[in-house]
């Protein structure tokens, strides 16, 4: 499952369970629609991946493309909440591939009960989480 929610600071993305290529094609279509009118000013993305399963190689390619669209349309920072070590390693690698790694921060949601606040502070105020 995936969800995109436009917020005053940019977007909240939620990914959970196992995502197929079809799921990520649908997500990409929604991303393209949302980014036709990107937020104004400095904006960012908070990503909730606490219950996401590792992505297949094909799905990983689609995720990288989506990350690049956010970057190309003005995203300044992103914060990702994760609980799984494998998914964390996978998304650190995908961020390097997409070019967003310098602006992305990872929050261990298991160790940070207020991860939403920490993520939003990074995205809005550039306050390092943790």
Phi and psi in radians as a Rosetta constraint file:
Dihedral C 1 N 2 CA 2 C 2 CIRCULARHARMONIC -2.450 0.35
Dihedral N 2 CA 2 C 2 N 3 CIRCULARHARMONIC 2.756 0.35
Dihedral C 2 N 3 CA 3 C 3 CIRCULARHARMONIC -2.658 0.35
Dihedral N 3 CA 3 C 3 N 4 CIRCULARHARMONIC 2.471 0.35
Dihedral C 3 N 4 CA 4 C 4 CIRCULARHARMONIC -2.105 0.35
Dihedral N 4 CA 4 C 4 N 5 CIRCULARHARMONIC 2.278 0.35
Dihedral C 4 N 5 CA 5 C 5 CIRCULARHARMONIC -2.289 0.35
Dihedral N 5 CA 5 C 5 N 6 CIRCULARHARMONIC 2.121 0.35
Dihedral C 5 N 6 CA 6 C 6 CIRCULARHARMONIC -1.355 0.35
Dihedral N 6 CA 6 C 6 N 7 CIRCULARHARMONIC 2.326 0.35
Dihedral C 6 N 7 CA 7 C 7 CIRCULARHARMONIC -2.213 0.35
Dihedral N 7 CA 7 C 7 N 8 CIRCULARHARMONIC 3.005 0.35
Dihedral C 7 N 8 CA 8 C 8 CIRCULARHARMONIC -1.085 0.35
Dihedral N 8 CA 8 C 8 N 9 CIRCULARHARMONIC -0.487 0.35
Dihedral C 8 N 9 CA 9 C 9 CIRCULARHARMONIC -1.679 0.35
Dihedral N 9 CA 9 C 9 N 10 CIRCULARHARMONIC -0.083 0.35
Dihedral C 9 N 10 CA 10 C 10 CIRCULARHARMONIC 2.518 0.35
Dihedral N 10 CA 10 C 10 N 11 CIRCULARHARMONIC -1.917 0.35
Dihedral C 10 N 11 CA 11 C 11 CIRCULARHARMONIC -2.455 0.35
Dihedral N 11 CA 11 C 11 N 12 CIRCULARHARMONIC 2.680 0.35
Dihedral C 11 N 12 CA 12 C 12 CIRCULARHARMONIC -2.007 0.35
Dihedral N 12 CA 12 C 12 N 13 CIRCULARHARMONIC 2.193 0.35
Dihedral C 12 N 13 CA 13 C 13 CIRCULARHARMONIC -1.936 0.35
Dihedral N 13 CA 13 C 13 N 14 CIRCULARHARMONIC 2.386 0.35
Dihedral C 13 N 14 CA 14 C 14 CIRCULARHARMONIC -2.173 0.35
Dihedral N 14 CA 14 C 14 N 15 CIRCULARHARMONIC 2.254 0.35
Dihedral C 14 N 15 CA 15 C 15 CIRCULARHARMONIC -2.228 0.35
Dihedral N 15 CA 15 C 15 N 16 CIRCULARHARMONIC 2.329 0.35
Dihedral C 15 N 16 CA 16 C 16 CIRCULARHARMONIC -2.578 0.35
Dihedral N 16 CA 16 C 16 N 17 CIRCULARHARMONIC 2.760 0.35
Dihedral C 16 N 17 CA 17 C 17 CIRCULARHARMONIC 1.195 0.35
Dihedral N 17 CA 17 C 17 N 18 CIRCULARHARMONIC -2.664 0.35
Dihedral C 17 N 18 CA 18 C 18 CIRCULARHARMONIC -1.727 0.35
Dihedral N 18 CA 18 C 18 N 19 CIRCULARHARMONIC 2.183 0.35
Dihedral C 18 N 19 CA 19 C 19 CIRCULARHARMONIC -1.829 0.35
Dihedral N 19 CA 19 C 19 N 20 CIRCULARHARMONIC 2.235 0.35
Dihedral C 19 N 20 CA 20 C 20 CIRCULARHARMONIC -1.558 0.35
Dihedral N 20 CA 20 C 20 N 21 CIRCULARHARMONIC 3.018 0.35
Dihedral C 20 N 21 CA 21 C 21 CIRCULARHARMONIC -1.032 0.35
Dihedral N 21 CA 21 C 21 N 22 CIRCULARHARMONIC -0.734 0.35
Dihedral C 21 N 22 CA 22 C 22 CIRCULARHARMONIC -1.067 0.35
Dihedral N 22 CA 22 C 22 N 23 CIRCULARHARMONIC -0.742 0.35
Dihedral C 22 N 23 CA 23 C 23 CIRCULARHARMONIC -1.004 0.35
Dihedral N 23 CA 23 C 23 N 24 CIRCULARHARMONIC -0.797 0.35
Dihedral C 23 N 24 CA 24 C 24 CIRCULARHARMONIC -1.302 0.35
Dihedral N 24 CA 24 C 24 N 25 CIRCULARHARMONIC -0.458 0.35
Dihedral C 24 N 25 CA 25 C 25 CIRCULARHARMONIC -1.146 0.35
Dihedral N 25 CA 25 C 25 N 26 CIRCULARHARMONIC -0.731 0.35
Dihedral C 25 N 26 CA 26 C 26 CIRCULARHARMONIC -1.130 0.35
Dihedral N 26 CA 26 C 26 N 27 CIRCULARHARMONIC -0.726 0.35
Dihedral C 26 N 27 CA 27 C 27 CIRCULARHARMONIC -1.062 0.35
Dihedral N 27 CA 27 C 27 N 28 CIRCULARHARMONIC -0.792 0.35
Dihedral C 27 N 28 CA 28 C 28 CIRCULARHARMONIC -1.023 0.35
Dihedral N 28 CA 28 C 28 N 29 CIRCULARHARMONIC -0.737 0.35
Dihedral C 28 N 29 CA 29 C 29 CIRCULARHARMONIC -1.073 0.35
Dihedral N 29 CA 29 C 29 N 30 CIRCULARHARMONIC -0.734 0.35
Dihedral C 29 N 30 CA 30 C 30 CIRCULARHARMONIC -1.178 0.35
Dihedral N 30 CA 30 C 30 N 31 CIRCULARHARMONIC -0.699 0.35
Dihedral C 30 N 31 CA 31 C 31 CIRCULARHARMONIC -1.034 0.35
Dihedral N 31 CA 31 C 31 N 32 CIRCULARHARMONIC -0.836 0.35
Dihedral C 31 N 32 CA 32 C 32 CIRCULARHARMONIC -1.031 0.35
Dihedral N 32 CA 32 C 32 N 33 CIRCULARHARMONIC -0.715 0.35
Dihedral C 32 N 33 CA 33 C 33 CIRCULARHARMONIC -1.107 0.35
Dihedral N 33 CA 33 C 33 N 34 CIRCULARHARMONIC -0.847 0.35
Dihedral C 33 N 34 CA 34 C 34 CIRCULARHARMONIC -1.093 0.35
Dihedral N 34 CA 34 C 34 N 35 CIRCULARHARMONIC -0.660 0.35
Dihedral C 34 N 35 CA 35 C 35 CIRCULARHARMONIC -1.471 0.35
Dihedral N 35 CA 35 C 35 N 36 CIRCULARHARMONIC -0.006 0.35
Dihedral C 35 N 36 CA 36 C 36 CIRCULARHARMONIC -1.078 0.35
Dihedral N 36 CA 36 C 36 N 37 CIRCULARHARMONIC -0.561 0.35
Dihedral C 36 N 37 CA 37 C 37 CIRCULARHARMONIC -2.231 0.35
Dihedral N 37 CA 37 C 37 N 38 CIRCULARHARMONIC 1.406 0.35
Dihedral C 37 N 38 CA 38 C 38 CIRCULARHARMONIC -1.160 0.35
Dihedral N 38 CA 38 C 38 N 39 CIRCULARHARMONIC 2.751 0.35
Dihedral C 38 N 39 CA 39 C 39 CIRCULARHARMONIC -1.018 0.35
Dihedral N 39 CA 39 C 39 N 40 CIRCULARHARMONIC 2.694 0.35
Dihedral C 39 N 40 CA 40 C 40 CIRCULARHARMONIC -1.555 0.35
Dihedral N 40 CA 40 C 40 N 41 CIRCULARHARMONIC 2.796 0.35
Dihedral C 40 N 41 CA 41 C 41 CIRCULARHARMONIC 1.226 0.35
Dihedral N 41 CA 41 C 41 N 42 CIRCULARHARMONIC -2.729 0.35
Dihedral C 41 N 42 CA 42 C 42 CIRCULARHARMONIC -1.435 0.35
Dihedral N 42 CA 42 C 42 N 43 CIRCULARHARMONIC 2.198 0.35
Dihedral C 42 N 43 CA 43 C 43 CIRCULARHARMONIC -2.462 0.35
Dihedral N 43 CA 43 C 43 N 44 CIRCULARHARMONIC 2.835 0.35
Dihedral C 43 N 44 CA 44 C 44 CIRCULARHARMONIC -2.587 0.35
Dihedral N 44 CA 44 C 44 N 45 CIRCULARHARMONIC -3.003 0.35
Dihedral C 44 N 45 CA 45 C 45 CIRCULARHARMONIC -2.346 0.35
Dihedral N 45 CA 45 C 45 N 46 CIRCULARHARMONIC 2.302 0.35
Dihedral C 45 N 46 CA 46 C 46 CIRCULARHARMONIC -1.844 0.35
Dihedral N 46 CA 46 C 46 N 47 CIRCULARHARMONIC 2.240 0.35
Dihedral C 46 N 47 CA 47 C 47 CIRCULARHARMONIC -2.087 0.35
Dihedral N 47 CA 47 C 47 N 48 CIRCULARHARMONIC 2.192 0.35
Dihedral C 47 N 48 CA 48 C 48 CIRCULARHARMONIC -1.800 0.35
Dihedral N 48 CA 48 C 48 N 49 CIRCULARHARMONIC 1.854 0.35
Dihedral C 48 N 49 CA 49 C 49 CIRCULARHARMONIC -2.101 0.35
Dihedral N 49 CA 49 C 49 N 50 CIRCULARHARMONIC 0.486 0.35
Dihedral C 49 N 50 CA 50 C 50 CIRCULARHARMONIC -1.053 0.35
Dihedral N 50 CA 50 C 50 N 51 CIRCULARHARMONIC -0.520 0.35
Dihedral C 50 N 51 CA 51 C 51 CIRCULARHARMONIC -2.086 0.35
Dihedral N 51 CA 51 C 51 N 52 CIRCULARHARMONIC 0.339 0.35
Dihedral C 51 N 52 CA 52 C 52 CIRCULARHARMONIC -1.386 0.35
Dihedral N 52 CA 52 C 52 N 53 CIRCULARHARMONIC 2.403 0.35
Dihedral C 52 N 53 CA 53 C 53 CIRCULARHARMONIC -1.491 0.35
Dihedral N 53 CA 53 C 53 N 54 CIRCULARHARMONIC 2.744 0.35
Dihedral C 53 N 54 CA 54 C 54 CIRCULARHARMONIC -0.961 0.35
Dihedral N 54 CA 54 C 54 N 55 CIRCULARHARMONIC 2.540 0.35
Dihedral C 54 N 55 CA 55 C 55 CIRCULARHARMONIC -1.533 0.35
Dihedral N 55 CA 55 C 55 N 56 CIRCULARHARMONIC 2.611 0.35
Dihedral C 55 N 56 CA 56 C 56 CIRCULARHARMONIC -1.205 0.35
Dihedral N 56 CA 56 C 56 N 57 CIRCULARHARMONIC 2.820 0.35
Dihedral C 56 N 57 CA 57 C 57 CIRCULARHARMONIC -0.978 0.35
Dihedral N 57 CA 57 C 57 N 58 CIRCULARHARMONIC -0.682 0.35
Dihedral C 57 N 58 CA 58 C 58 CIRCULARHARMONIC -1.165 0.35
Dihedral N 58 CA 58 C 58 N 59 CIRCULARHARMONIC -0.756 0.35
Dihedral C 58 N 59 CA 59 C 59 CIRCULARHARMONIC -1.157 0.35
Dihedral N 59 CA 59 C 59 N 60 CIRCULARHARMONIC -0.593 0.35
Dihedral C 59 N 60 CA 60 C 60 CIRCULARHARMONIC -1.049 0.35
Dihedral N 60 CA 60 C 60 N 61 CIRCULARHARMONIC -0.728 0.35
Dihedral C 60 N 61 CA 61 C 61 CIRCULARHARMONIC -1.067 0.35
Dihedral N 61 CA 61 C 61 N 62 CIRCULARHARMONIC -0.719 0.35
Dihedral C 61 N 62 CA 62 C 62 CIRCULARHARMONIC -1.178 0.35
Dihedral N 62 CA 62 C 62 N 63 CIRCULARHARMONIC -0.640 0.35
Dihedral C 62 N 63 CA 63 C 63 CIRCULARHARMONIC -1.138 0.35
Dihedral N 63 CA 63 C 63 N 64 CIRCULARHARMONIC -0.748 0.35
Dihedral C 63 N 64 CA 64 C 64 CIRCULARHARMONIC -1.040 0.35
Dihedral N 64 CA 64 C 64 N 65 CIRCULARHARMONIC -0.770 0.35
Dihedral C 64 N 65 CA 65 C 65 CIRCULARHARMONIC -1.036 0.35
Dihedral N 65 CA 65 C 65 N 66 CIRCULARHARMONIC -0.772 0.35
Dihedral C 65 N 66 CA 66 C 66 CIRCULARHARMONIC -1.089 0.35
Dihedral N 66 CA 66 C 66 N 67 CIRCULARHARMONIC -0.748 0.35
Dihedral C 66 N 67 CA 67 C 67 CIRCULARHARMONIC -1.039 0.35
Dihedral N 67 CA 67 C 67 N 68 CIRCULARHARMONIC -0.726 0.35
Dihedral C 67 N 68 CA 68 C 68 CIRCULARHARMONIC -1.131 0.35
Dihedral N 68 CA 68 C 68 N 69 CIRCULARHARMONIC -0.622 0.35
Dihedral C 68 N 69 CA 69 C 69 CIRCULARHARMONIC -1.107 0.35
Dihedral N 69 CA 69 C 69 N 70 CIRCULARHARMONIC -0.736 0.35
Dihedral C 69 N 70 CA 70 C 70 CIRCULARHARMONIC -1.059 0.35
Dihedral N 70 CA 70 C 70 N 71 CIRCULARHARMONIC -0.783 0.35
Dihedral C 70 N 71 CA 71 C 71 CIRCULARHARMONIC -1.104 0.35
Dihedral N 71 CA 71 C 71 N 72 CIRCULARHARMONIC -0.792 0.35
Dihedral C 71 N 72 CA 72 C 72 CIRCULARHARMONIC -1.176 0.35
Dihedral N 72 CA 72 C 72 N 73 CIRCULARHARMONIC -0.401 0.35
Dihedral C 72 N 73 CA 73 C 73 CIRCULARHARMONIC -1.720 0.35
Dihedral N 73 CA 73 C 73 N 74 CIRCULARHARMONIC 0.138 0.35
Dihedral C 73 N 74 CA 74 C 74 CIRCULARHARMONIC 2.071 0.35
Dihedral N 74 CA 74 C 74 N 75 CIRCULARHARMONIC 0.031 0.35
Dihedral C 74 N 75 CA 75 C 75 CIRCULARHARMONIC -1.044 0.35
Dihedral N 75 CA 75 C 75 N 76 CIRCULARHARMONIC 2.290 0.35
Dihedral C 75 N 76 CA 76 C 76 CIRCULARHARMONIC -1.725 0.35
Dihedral N 76 CA 76 C 76 N 77 CIRCULARHARMONIC -0.643 0.35
Dihedral C 76 N 77 CA 77 C 77 CIRCULARHARMONIC -2.572 0.35
Dihedral N 77 CA 77 C 77 N 78 CIRCULARHARMONIC 2.689 0.35
Dihedral C 77 N 78 CA 78 C 78 CIRCULARHARMONIC -2.459 0.35
Dihedral N 78 CA 78 C 78 N 79 CIRCULARHARMONIC 2.614 0.35
Dihedral C 78 N 79 CA 79 C 79 CIRCULARHARMONIC -2.255 0.35
Dihedral N 79 CA 79 C 79 N 80 CIRCULARHARMONIC 2.331 0.35
Dihedral C 79 N 80 CA 80 C 80 CIRCULARHARMONIC -2.111 0.35
Dihedral N 80 CA 80 C 80 N 81 CIRCULARHARMONIC 2.180 0.35
Dihedral C 80 N 81 CA 81 C 81 CIRCULARHARMONIC -1.701 0.35
Dihedral N 81 CA 81 C 81 N 82 CIRCULARHARMONIC 2.175 0.35
Dihedral C 81 N 82 CA 82 C 82 CIRCULARHARMONIC -2.321 0.35
Dihedral N 82 CA 82 C 82 N 83 CIRCULARHARMONIC 2.782 0.35
Dihedral C 82 N 83 CA 83 C 83 CIRCULARHARMONIC -2.226 0.35
Dihedral N 83 CA 83 C 83 N 84 CIRCULARHARMONIC -0.309 0.35
Dihedral C 83 N 84 CA 84 C 84 CIRCULARHARMONIC -1.846 0.35
Dihedral N 84 CA 84 C 84 N 85 CIRCULARHARMONIC 2.261 0.35
Dihedral C 84 N 85 CA 85 C 85 CIRCULARHARMONIC -1.118 0.35
Dihedral N 85 CA 85 C 85 N 86 CIRCULARHARMONIC -0.664 0.35
Dihedral C 85 N 86 CA 86 C 86 CIRCULARHARMONIC -1.177 0.35
Dihedral N 86 CA 86 C 86 N 87 CIRCULARHARMONIC -0.776 0.35
Dihedral C 86 N 87 CA 87 C 87 CIRCULARHARMONIC -1.119 0.35
Dihedral N 87 CA 87 C 87 N 88 CIRCULARHARMONIC -0.667 0.35
Dihedral C 87 N 88 CA 88 C 88 CIRCULARHARMONIC -1.061 0.35
Dihedral N 88 CA 88 C 88 N 89 CIRCULARHARMONIC -0.851 0.35
Dihedral C 88 N 89 CA 89 C 89 CIRCULARHARMONIC -1.078 0.35
Dihedral N 89 CA 89 C 89 N 90 CIRCULARHARMONIC -0.735 0.35
Dihedral C 89 N 90 CA 90 C 90 CIRCULARHARMONIC -1.064 0.35
Dihedral N 90 CA 90 C 90 N 91 CIRCULARHARMONIC -0.792 0.35
Dihedral C 90 N 91 CA 91 C 91 CIRCULARHARMONIC -1.337 0.35
Dihedral N 91 CA 91 C 91 N 92 CIRCULARHARMONIC -0.444 0.35
Dihedral C 91 N 92 CA 92 C 92 CIRCULARHARMONIC -1.121 0.35
Dihedral N 92 CA 92 C 92 N 93 CIRCULARHARMONIC -0.717 0.35
Dihedral C 92 N 93 CA 93 C 93 CIRCULARHARMONIC -1.179 0.35
Dihedral N 93 CA 93 C 93 N 94 CIRCULARHARMONIC -0.759 0.35
Dihedral C 93 N 94 CA 94 C 94 CIRCULARHARMONIC -1.096 0.35
Dihedral N 94 CA 94 C 94 N 95 CIRCULARHARMONIC -0.636 0.35
Dihedral C 94 N 95 CA 95 C 95 CIRCULARHARMONIC -1.120 0.35
Dihedral N 95 CA 95 C 95 N 96 CIRCULARHARMONIC -0.675 0.35
Dihedral C 95 N 96 CA 96 C 96 CIRCULARHARMONIC -1.113 0.35
Dihedral N 96 CA 96 C 96 N 97 CIRCULARHARMONIC -0.740 0.35
Dihedral C 96 N 97 CA 97 C 97 CIRCULARHARMONIC -1.121 0.35
Dihedral N 97 CA 97 C 97 N 98 CIRCULARHARMONIC -0.677 0.35
Dihedral C 97 N 98 CA 98 C 98 CIRCULARHARMONIC -1.476 0.35
Dihedral N 98 CA 98 C 98 N 99 CIRCULARHARMONIC -0.290 0.35
Dihedral C 98 N 99 CA 99 C 99 CIRCULARHARMONIC 1.614 0.35
Dihedral N 99 CA 99 C 99 N 100 CIRCULARHARMONIC 0.142 0.35
Dihedral C 99 N 100 CA 100 C 100 CIRCULARHARMONIC -1.691 0.35
Dihedral N 100 CA 100 C 100 N 101 CIRCULARHARMONIC 0.001 0.35
Dihedral C 100 N 101 CA 101 C 101 CIRCULARHARMONIC -1.040 0.35
Dihedral N 101 CA 101 C 101 N 102 CIRCULARHARMONIC -0.569 0.35
Dihedral C 101 N 102 CA 102 C 102 CIRCULARHARMONIC -1.209 0.35
Dihedral N 102 CA 102 C 102 N 103 CIRCULARHARMONIC -0.386 0.35
Dihedral C 102 N 103 CA 103 C 103 CIRCULARHARMONIC -1.928 0.35
Dihedral N 103 CA 103 C 103 N 104 CIRCULARHARMONIC 0.093 0.35
Dihedral C 103 N 104 CA 104 C 104 CIRCULARHARMONIC -1.929 0.35
Dihedral N 104 CA 104 C 104 N 105 CIRCULARHARMONIC 2.427 0.35
Dihedral C 104 N 105 CA 105 C 105 CIRCULARHARMONIC -2.141 0.35
Dihedral N 105 CA 105 C 105 N 106 CIRCULARHARMONIC 2.577 0.35
Dihedral C 105 N 106 CA 106 C 106 CIRCULARHARMONIC -1.993 0.35
Dihedral N 106 CA 106 C 106 N 107 CIRCULARHARMONIC 2.327 0.35
Dihedral C 106 N 107 CA 107 C 107 CIRCULARHARMONIC -2.125 0.35
Dihedral N 107 CA 107 C 107 N 108 CIRCULARHARMONIC 2.153 0.35
Dihedral C 107 N 108 CA 108 C 108 CIRCULARHARMONIC -1.316 0.35
Dihedral N 108 CA 108 C 108 N 109 CIRCULARHARMONIC 1.840 0.35
Dihedral C 108 N 109 CA 109 C 109 CIRCULARHARMONIC -1.173 0.35
Dihedral N 109 CA 109 C 109 N 110 CIRCULARHARMONIC -0.429 0.35
Dihedral C 109 N 110 CA 110 C 110 CIRCULARHARMONIC -1.227 0.35
Dihedral N 110 CA 110 C 110 N 111 CIRCULARHARMONIC -0.615 0.35
Dihedral C 110 N 111 CA 111 C 111 CIRCULARHARMONIC -1.635 0.35
Dihedral N 111 CA 111 C 111 N 112 CIRCULARHARMONIC -0.180 0.35
Dihedral C 111 N 112 CA 112 C 112 CIRCULARHARMONIC -2.205 0.35
Dihedral N 112 CA 112 C 112 N 113 CIRCULARHARMONIC 1.573 0.35
Dihedral C 112 N 113 CA 113 C 113 CIRCULARHARMONIC -1.043 0.35
Dihedral N 113 CA 113 C 113 N 114 CIRCULARHARMONIC -0.521 0.35
Dihedral C 113 N 114 CA 114 C 114 CIRCULARHARMONIC -1.758 0.35
Dihedral N 114 CA 114 C 114 N 115 CIRCULARHARMONIC 0.766 0.35
Dihedral C 114 N 115 CA 115 C 115 CIRCULARHARMONIC -1.048 0.35
Dihedral N 115 CA 115 C 115 N 116 CIRCULARHARMONIC -0.565 0.35
Dihedral C 115 N 116 CA 116 C 116 CIRCULARHARMONIC -1.076 0.35
Dihedral N 116 CA 116 C 116 N 117 CIRCULARHARMONIC -0.771 0.35
Dihedral C 116 N 117 CA 117 C 117 CIRCULARHARMONIC -1.140 0.35
Dihedral N 117 CA 117 C 117 N 118 CIRCULARHARMONIC -0.765 0.35
Dihedral C 117 N 118 CA 118 C 118 CIRCULARHARMONIC -1.086 0.35
Dihedral N 118 CA 118 C 118 N 119 CIRCULARHARMONIC -0.720 0.35
Dihedral C 118 N 119 CA 119 C 119 CIRCULARHARMONIC -1.137 0.35
Dihedral N 119 CA 119 C 119 N 120 CIRCULARHARMONIC -0.805 0.35
Dihedral C 119 N 120 CA 120 C 120 CIRCULARHARMONIC -1.147 0.35
Dihedral N 120 CA 120 C 120 N 121 CIRCULARHARMONIC -0.651 0.35
Dihedral C 120 N 121 CA 121 C 121 CIRCULARHARMONIC -1.113 0.35
Dihedral N 121 CA 121 C 121 N 122 CIRCULARHARMONIC -0.659 0.35
Dihedral C 121 N 122 CA 122 C 122 CIRCULARHARMONIC -1.134 0.35
Dihedral N 122 CA 122 C 122 N 123 CIRCULARHARMONIC -0.849 0.35
Dihedral C 122 N 123 CA 123 C 123 CIRCULARHARMONIC -1.127 0.35
Dihedral N 123 CA 123 C 123 N 124 CIRCULARHARMONIC -0.739 0.35
Dihedral C 123 N 124 CA 124 C 124 CIRCULARHARMONIC -1.538 0.35
Dihedral N 124 CA 124 C 124 N 125 CIRCULARHARMONIC -0.761 0.35
Dihedral C 124 N 125 CA 125 C 125 CIRCULARHARMONIC -1.974 0.35
Dihedral N 125 CA 125 C 125 N 126 CIRCULARHARMONIC -0.036 0.35
Dihedral C 125 N 126 CA 126 C 126 CIRCULARHARMONIC 1.068 0.35
Dihedral N 126 CA 126 C 126 N 127 CIRCULARHARMONIC 0.579 0.35
Dihedral C 126 N 127 CA 127 C 127 CIRCULARHARMONIC -1.554 0.35
Dihedral N 127 CA 127 C 127 N 128 CIRCULARHARMONIC 2.068 0.35
Dihedral C 127 N 128 CA 128 C 128 CIRCULARHARMONIC -1.003 0.35
Dihedral N 128 CA 128 C 128 N 129 CIRCULARHARMONIC 2.268 0.35
Dihedral C 128 N 129 CA 129 C 129 CIRCULARHARMONIC -1.224 0.35
Dihedral N 129 CA 129 C 129 N 130 CIRCULARHARMONIC 2.494 0.35
